[in-house]
Amino acid sequence: MKTFTESMLNQCRKYMFNFFDYLPTKYKASSRDWQVRNFVWAFKDGKCAISAAQLVAKKIREQYGNEASDIVFACIPASSQRKNEIRYKQFSEEVARLSGAVSAYDHITVEGERLAIHESKSGKHVNNVQVVNFDKEFFKGKKVLVFDDVITRGYSYARFACHLETLGASVLGGMFLARTLFV
């Protein structure tokens, strides 16, 4: 079990918003649950970046209004640079265009692959190790809204948010396509 530090717990007390509830495949699902699963899986494959960006940008505008232009939108990187590009490049650009926020996509890069267990249509799979590089000067003094596709317990979000704050950023909170349900 991953351990949360007090700083990480503080990140989880900030603004958190998810659009959908995600029911893992080990549970019997309704047609709505399957719609959410398919949307999340399609997003991970880069197939619905525009529709997801429209949802997210609309919520950013509702939540932050004109202050959205002062916010940096930073996605927690996928498990490899290739997957990160597929999942987040077009999505981040579109969220920034529609909301007025600044995309952090070009200021975070991924080397290698991290150990990650992810669920997909074909089952679960494990990846290797990953190094995430940050443009430290870019984040200094910025207000950042963190995004991830699915939040389960919040560990990845909290660790990423804490790291951004060590670079001098001020994390406003997190936004997620879906939150994993435990039944």
C-alpha positions as CSV (number, residue, x, y, z in Angstrom):
1,M,0.0,0.0,0.0
2,K,1.3,3.4,-0.9
3,T,1.8,5.8,2.0
4,F,0.5,9.4,1.8
5,T,2.7,12.1,3.5
6,E,1.0,15.1,5.2
7,S,1.8,17.2,2.1
8,M,0.1,14.7,-0.1
9,L,-3.0,14.6,2.1
10,N,-3.1,18.4,1.9
11,Q,-3.2,18.2,-1.9
12,C,-6.2,15.8,-1.6
13,R,-8.0,18.4,0.5
14,K,-7.9,21.0,-2.3
15,Y,-10.5,21.4,-5.1
16,M,-11.2,18.0,-6.7
17,F,-13.7,17.4,-9.5
18,N,-14.5,14.3,-11.5
19,F,-17.0,14.1,-14.4
20,F,-17.9,10.4,-14.1
21,D,-17.7,7.5,-11.7
22,Y,-15.7,4.6,-13.1
23,L,-16.6,1.1,-12.1
24,P,-13.7,-1.4,-12.6
25,T,-14.3,-4.4,-14.9
26,K,-14.3,-6.8,-12.0
27,Y,-17.8,-5.5,-11.1
28,K,-21.0,-6.2,-13.0
29,A,-21.9,-3.0,-15.0
30,S,-24.9,-1.2,-16.2
31,S,-25.1,0.2,-19.7
32,R,-24.2,3.6,-18.2
33,D,-21.1,2.1,-16.5
34,W,-20.1,0.6,-19.9
35,Q,-20.5,4.0,-21.5
36,V,-18.2,5.5,-19.0
37,R,-15.7,2.7,-19.3
38,N,-15.7,3.0,-23.1
39,F,-15.2,6.8,-22.9
40,V,-12.3,6.5,-20.5
41,W,-10.7,3.8,-22.6
42,A,-11.2,5.8,-25.8
43,F,-9.7,8.9,-24.1
44,K,-6.6,6.9,-23.0
45,D,-6.2,5.8,-26.7
46,G,-6.5,9.5,-27.9
47,K,-9.8,8.9,-29.6
48,C,-12.0,11.4,-27.9
49,A,-9.7,14.2,-27.0
50,I,-11.9,17.0,-28.4
51,S,-15.1,15.9,-26.6
52,A,-13.2,15.4,-23.3
53,A,-11.5,18.8,-23.8
54,Q,-14.9,20.5,-24.3
55,L,-16.1,19.0,-21.0
56,V,-13.0,20.0,-19.1
57,A,-12.7,23.5,-20.6
58,K,-16.4,24.2,-19.8
59,K,-15.8,23.3,-16.2
60,I,-12.6,25.4,-15.9
61,R,-14.5,28.4,-17.2
62,E,-17.4,27.8,-14.8
63,Q,-15.0,27.3,-11.8
64,Y,-12.5,30.0,-12.6
65,G,-14.2,32.5,-14.9
66,N,-11.8,35.2,-16.3
67,E,-9.1,33.9,-14.0
68,A,-8.7,30.8,-16.2
69,S,-6.2,32.7,-18.3
70,D,-3.9,32.9,-15.2
71,I,-4.0,29.1,-14.8
72,V,-1.6,26.5,-16.1
73,F,-3.3,23.2,-17.1
74,A,-1.0,20.3,-16.3
75,C,-1.7,16.6,-17.1
76,I,-0.2,13.9,-15.1
77,P,1.9,12.1,-17.7
78,A,0.9,8.8,-19.1
79,S,3.3,5.8,-18.8
80,S,5.5,6.6,-21.8
81,Q,6.2,9.7,-24.0
82,R,4.4,8.0,-26.9
83,K,1.2,7.3,-24.8
84,N,1.5,10.8,-23.3
85,E,1.5,12.4,-26.7
86,I,-1.5,10.2,-27.9
87,R,-3.5,11.0,-24.8
88,Y,-2.6,14.6,-23.9
89,K,-1.1,16.6,-26.7
90,Q,-4.3,17.5,-28.7
91,F,-6.4,17.3,-25.5
92,S,-4.2,19.9,-23.6
93,E,-4.0,22.2,-26.6
94,E,-7.8,22.1,-27.0
95,V,-8.5,22.6,-23.3
96,A,-6.2,25.7,-23.4
97,R,-7.8,27.1,-26.5
98,L,-11.3,26.7,-25.2
99,S,-10.8,27.7,-21.6
100,G,-8.1,30.4,-21.9
101,A,-5.7,28.4,-19.6
102,V,-2.1,27.8,-20.5
103,S,-1.2,24.2,-21.5
104,A,1.8,22.7,-19.6
105,Y,2.1,19.9,-22.2
106,D,5.3,21.2,-23.8
107,H,6.9,21.7,-20.3
108,I,6.7,18.1,-19.1
109,T,8.4,15.2,-20.9
110,V,8.6,11.5,-20.2
111,E,11.6,9.2,-20.6
112,G,11.1,5.4,-20.4
113,E,8.0,3.8,-19.0
114,R,6.9,3.8,-15.4
115,L,5.6,0.8,-13.4
116,A,1.8,1.1,-13.9
117,I,-1.1,-1.4,-13.7
118,H,-3.8,-0.2,-16.0
119,E,-7.1,-1.6,-17.0
120,S,-8.2,-1.7,-20.6
121,K,-10.5,-3.6,-22.8
122,S,-7.9,-6.4,-23.2
123,G,-7.4,-6.8,-19.4
124,K,-4.7,-5.5,-17.1
125,H,-1.1,-4.8,-18.0
126,V,2.1,-3.6,-16.3
127,N,4.7,-1.2,-17.6
128,N,8.3,-0.4,-16.6
129,V,10.1,2.6,-15.2
130,Q,9.6,6.3,-16.1
131,V,11.4,9.6,-15.6
132,V,9.4,12.8,-15.8
133,N,11.2,16.0,-16.7
134,F,9.8,19.4,-15.8
135,D,10.7,22.8,-17.2
136,K,11.4,24.1,-13.7
137,E,11.4,27.8,-14.7
138,F,8.1,27.5,-16.4
139,F,6.3,26.3,-13.3
140,K,7.8,28.8,-10.9
141,G,5.2,31.2,-9.5
142,K,2.3,29.6,-11.6
143,K,-1.1,28.6,-10.4
144,V,-1.6,25.1,-11.7
145,L,-4.7,22.9,-12.2
146,V,-3.7,19.2,-12.3
147,F,-5.5,16.8,-14.6
148,D,-5.6,13.0,-14.8
149,D,-7.9,10.6,-16.6
150,V,-8.8,8.5,-13.6
151,I,-8.3,9.1,-9.9
152,T,-8.5,6.0,-7.7
153,R,-7.0,6.8,-4.3
154,G,-5.3,10.1,-5.3
155,Y,-1.7,9.0,-4.8
156,S,-0.4,9.9,-8.3
157,Y,-2.3,13.2,-8.2
158,A,-0.9,14.1,-4.8
159,R,2.6,13.1,-5.6
160,F,2.6,15.1,-8.9
161,A,1.0,18.1,-7.2
162,C,3.6,18.1,-4.4
163,H,6.4,17.9,-6.9
164,L,5.0,20.9,-8.8
165,E,4.9,22.9,-5.6
166,T,8.6,22.0,-5.0
167,L,9.2,23.8,-8.3
168,G,7.5,26.9,-7.0
169,A,4.0,26.4,-8.4
170,S,0.8,26.8,-6.5
171,V,-1.5,23.8,-7.1
172,L,-5.2,24.8,-7.1
173,G,-6.4,21.2,-7.2
174,G,-7.3,18.4,-9.5
175,M,-9.7,17.6,-12.3
176,F,-10.4,14.1,-13.5
177,L,-12.5,12.4,-16.2
178,A,-13.5,9.7,-13.7
179,R,-13.2,8.6,-10.1
180,T,-12.8,4.8,-9.5
181,L,-15.7,3.4,-7.4
182,F,-15.2,0.7,-4.8
183,V,-18.2,-1.5,-4.4
